């Protein structure tokens, strides 16, 4: 997958040269093209912004340099998506990352400090925000989007990591993890994890996964996928955690399947 980044601060993309993204690039699975759109400024002084029509403070990014930078890109080798990073965009999510991973090229347009001339929006297929907090520019947001999309590109994650993501999922938070030593700083590894009883370990992990999700992120519960056996675990948790008890309406979907009568469904 190719990522083309239009930015005034290409140095802010040093993280692309690290870790998994670096490996993905070394293996030819990822391509990063950093374009400084100041190079496409028309004026002698290479201005990319100007004062807003109608007055008021601040500066606004001019449309011409970004239009020229986009027009100068090599023709796309496949399906290309152009995204503008802006606090006014649609909230980024794992499902948006998965949708973007289906393209061959993602063009990311980053502003810095200031607003875009409204006509720049016409260049973009979509506008993306990464959350309700104020950044200094679109660059850190672009890094977040690139990271989330690149790891979904086939082959970028090692076989093991990819398999682990497949086995996990479901929309609940992960269970707690432990490694050696069994006792550290007065904190013991739960006995069940040392037992070798794989069914008991699986059940403990599921229970702690549900507990964490109800206590920390109850907003995830309505979208999460129930498993067989969850109802009994939830009844146990309800006895241990007031939050889970109070959230009982959220786990209606986990109710045990109604006992099927012999002979299948009868009507009337
Ligand atoms: C808060 C009002 N603004 C200041 C005059 C507008 C503003 C424009 C641009 C504020 C910050 C920025 C820089 N941020 C981004 O470009 C940005 C962003 C963000 O700040 N938060 C979450 N997602 C994103 S995507 C791009």
Boltz pocket constraint, residues with backbone or C-beta under 6 A from the ligand:
constraints:
  - pocket:
      binder: B
      contacts: [[A, 58], [A, 85], [A, 86], [A, 87], [A, 111], [A, 112], [A, 113], [A, 114], [A, 115], [A, 128], [A, 129], [A, 130], [A, 131], [A, 132], [A, 133], [A, 134], [A, 135], [A, 136], [A, 137], [A, 138], [A, 139], [A, 141]]
      max_distance: 6.0
